[in-house]
Amino acid sequence: MPNMGNESERQSYLPDPAAIFASALSLWHACHRCVAADCRLNLSESYNGIDQFMRELMRIATQFEEWACAHIAFDELCDTWPYLLEDKFGDACLATLFPSALAEFNAMDCLRVAFYLQLPVRFNENLRLPIDVTACNPVTNSAFREFRIQTVRNSMEGGESVPFTLADEPFDDEFGAPYFGLYGVGSDDLGEHIADRKTYAEAVTLAQKLAPGIQFPLAPAFVDARSSRGRR
C-alpha cells in the first residue's frame, strides 16, 4: 500500500466530460439489458418518462465523476479512465441499485461502485475503507517483527469485533462504524492485539510510541490487491 503523501502533494483532478458521458452511456446500456431480460421492467414508467430517466443517468455519472476526482488515486489505474467506465460502470451501479431505483443513488453508492470496480481509493478518515497495512519494527530484540493496523468493526447483535475487508458491505446495518486495531506480529506471523483507536492517525501515533522510528504511511491508498498500477 503506497504512501500517497500529504493532501497538498496530491494531484488535483477536474471532472472529465468524456468520463461522465462514458458512465452515463454504460448505465444506459446496462439498464436496457435488464429491460430485455425482464419484460416487467418499464423505465419510462419508473421515471415518468425517458427524459427523466436520462437526467438520472447524467446526474449519477456526474456525481460519481466528481466523487472520483476527490477520492480515486488515478496514478494507480492500469486502464484509461473513460474506457474503464464505459465497459464497467453500468454493471457496477446495477450491482448496487435496481434499474428502477436509480433516483436513490448517493455518495455512499459511489463508494460501493468503487469497491465493485476495484478502484484505488485514497485514504480518508471519513470514508469506510478496509485498510490493512503493516510496517517493520525498527526496534531490535522486540517480540514483534512488525506492527499491523487493520480496520475492524463490532457486530450490533453480539458486539464481537471482526475485520472489515473488501468483501464486506461498507454500510452494513448489522455492524457499527469501522475503527482501527493495532496488532503486533511475531516471528510466527500471528497477530497479537494491542489496542483499538478511533482513527488511523491515532493508531499510527500509538505504534510510533511503542516502536520509535516505525514508518507507517501517513495517508495510505486503499488499493485492491487484485488491481494493477498504471495511469489515467
C-alpha positions in Angstrom: 0.0 0.0 0.0 1.8 3.1 -1.2 2.4 6.3 0.8 0.4 9.0 -1.0 1.9 11.8 1.0 0.1 14.9 2.3 -3.1 16.2 0.8 -1.4 19.2 -0.6 1.1 17.0 -2.5 -1.7 15.0 -4.3 -2.5 15.9 -7.9 -5.9 17.6 -8.3 -8.3 16.4 -11.0 -11.3 18.1 -12.6 -14.3 16.2 -13.8 -13.8 14.8 -17.3 -16.8 15.3 -19.7 -15.7 12.2 -21.6 -15.8 10.1 -18.4 -19.2 11.5 -17.5 -20.6 10.6 -20.9 -19.0 7.1 -20.8 -20.5 6.4 -17.4 -24.0 7.6 -18.5 -23.8 5.6 -21.7 -22.6 2.5 -19.8 -25.5 2.8 -17.4 -28.0 3.3 -20.2 -26.9 0.1 -21.9 -26.9 -1.9 -18.6 -30.4 -0.8 -17.8 -31.6 -1.7 -21.3 -30.0 -5.1 -21.0 -32.1 -5.6 -17.8 -35.2 -4.5 -19.7 -34.5 -7.1 -22.4 -34.2 -9.7 -19.8 -37.3 -8.7 -17.8 -40.4 -7.7 -19.6 -42.0 -6.4 -16.4 -39.4 -3.6 -16.2 -40.5 -0.3 -17.8 -38.0 2.5 -17.5 -40.4 5.1 -18.8 -43.0 4.3 -16.1 -40.3 4.1 -13.4 -39.1 7.6 -14.2 -42.2 9.3 -15.5 -40.7 9.4 -19.0 -37.4 8.5 -20.7 -36.3 12.2 -20.4 -36.3 11.9 -16.6 -34.5 8.6 -16.8 -31.8 10.2 -18.9 -31.5 13.0 -16.4 -30.9 10.4 -13.7 -28.2 8.8 -15.7 -26.4 12.1 -16.2 -26.8 13.0 -12.5 -25.3 9.7 -11.4 -22.5 9.9 -13.9 -21.6 13.5 -12.9 -21.8 12.7 -9.1 -19.6 9.7 -9.5 -17.0 11.6 -11.6 -16.9 14.4 -9.0 -16.5 11.9 -6.2 -13.8 10.0 -8.1 -11.8 13.2 -8.7 -11.8 13.7 -5.0 -11.1 10.1 -3.9 -9.5 8.0 -6.6 -5.7 7.6 -6.9 -5.7 7.7 -10.7 -2.0 7.0 -10.9 -2.7 3.5 -9.6 -5.0 2.7 -12.5 -4.0 0.4 -15.4 -6.9 1.4 -17.7 -7.8 4.6 -19.5 -10.5 6.1 -17.2 -13.3 6.8 -19.7 -12.8 3.4 -21.3 -13.0 1.6 -17.9 -16.2 3.4 -17.1 -17.8 2.7 -20.5 -17.0 -1.0 -20.0 -17.9 -1.5 -16.4 -19.7 1.4 -14.7 -23.3 0.4 -15.6 -23.0 -3.1 -14.3 -21.3 -1.7 -11.1 -24.2 0.6 -10.5 -26.8 -2.1 -11.0 -24.9 -4.3 -8.6 -25.9 -1.6 -6.0 -29.3 -0.5 -7.1 -32.2 -1.8 -9.2 -32.7 -0.1 -12.6 -36.0 1.3 -11.4 -34.3 2.9 -8.3 -31.5 5.0 -9.7 -33.0 8.1 -8.1 -31.8 6.8 -4.8 -28.1 6.8 -5.9 -26.0 8.9 -3.5 -22.4 9.3 -2.2 -22.5 6.1 -0.3 -23.2 4.3 -3.6 -20.2 6.0 -5.1 -18.0 4.1 -2.6 -19.9 0.8 -3.3 -19.3 1.3 -7.0 -15.6 2.0 -6.4 -15.4 -1.3 -4.4 -17.1 -3.2 -7.2 -14.8 -1.7 -9.8 -11.7 -2.5 -7.6 -10.6 1.1 -7.9 -7.7 2.5 -5.8 -9.3 4.8 -3.3 -7.3 7.4 -1.5 -7.5 7.0 2.3 -9.8 9.4 4.1 -10.9 9.1 7.7 -14.5 10.0 6.5 -14.7 7.0 4.1 -15.4 3.5 5.2 -12.3 1.8 3.7 -10.9 -1.6 4.6 -7.4 -0.6 5.5 -4.8 -3.3 6.3 -1.2 -2.1 6.5 2.0 -3.4 8.1 5.3 -1.9 8.9 8.6 -3.4 10.0 9.5 -2.9 13.7 12.8 -0.9 13.8 13.3 -1.8 17.5 15.7 -4.7 17.9 15.2 -7.5 20.4 11.5 -7.0 20.3 8.9 -9.7 20.5 7.2 -8.2 17.4 8.8 -8.4 14.0 6.3 -5.9 12.6 3.1 -4.0 13.5 -0.2 -4.1 11.7 -3.1 -1.6 11.5 -6.4 -3.1 10.3 -9.9 -1.8 10.2 -12.3 -3.7 12.3 -15.9 -3.2 13.5 -18.3 -4.7 16.0 -21.4 -6.6 15.3 -24.6 -5.0 16.5 -26.0 -8.2 17.8 -23.2 -9.8 19.8 -20.7 -6.9 19.9 -17.8 -9.1 18.8 -15.0 -7.4 16.8 -14.5 -8.7 13.3 -12.2 -7.5 10.5 -13.7 -5.1 7.9 -12.5 -6.3 4.5 -13.0 -5.6 0.8 -15.6 -8.4 0.6 -17.8 -6.7 3.2 -20.6 -4.2 2.6 -19.3 -0.8 4.0 -22.7 0.3 5.2 -24.0 -3.0 6.6 -26.6 -2.2 9.3 -25.5 -5.3 11.2 -22.2 -3.7 12.1 -21.1 -0.5 13.8 -18.7 2.1 12.2 -15.2 0.8 11.5 -12.3 1.7 13.8 -8.6 0.7 13.8 -7.0 -2.2 15.6 -3.2 -2.2 16.2 -1.5 -5.6 16.3 2.0 -6.8 17.0 3.2 -9.6 14.6 5.8 -12.1 15.9 8.1 -14.4 14.0 5.3 -16.9 13.9 3.2 -14.5 11.8 0.5 -14.5 14.4 -1.0 -11.1 15.4 -1.4 -10.1 19.0 -4.0 -7.4 19.6 -2.5 -4.4 21.3 -5.2 -1.6 21.3 -8.0 -0.1 19.3 -8.2 3.5 18.1 -11.0 5.6 16.6 -8.8 6.9 13.7 -6.0 5.7 11.6 -3.8 8.6 12.7 -4.3 7.7 16.4 -3.3 4.1 15.7 -0.1 5.3 13.9 0.7 7.6 16.8 0.4 4.7 19.2 2.6 2.5 17.0 5.3 5.2 16.9 5.3 5.4 20.7 5.7 1.6 21.0 8.3 1.4 18.2 10.1 4.8 17.7 11.1 5.2 14.1 8.4 2.9 12.7 7.3 4.0 9.2 3.6 3.8 8.5 2.2 5.7 5.5 0.6 9.0 6.6 -2.2 8.6 4.1 -2.4 5.1 2.7 -4.3 4.5 -0.5 -6.8 1.7 -0.3 -5.8 -0.5 -3.3 -7.5 -3.8 -4.0 -4.7 -6.4 -4.2 -6.2 -7.6 -7.5 -5.8 -4.3 -9.3 -2.6 -3.2 -11.2 -0.8 0.1 -11.4 -1.0 2.5 -14.3 -2.1 6.0 -15.4 -5.3 7.8 -16.0 
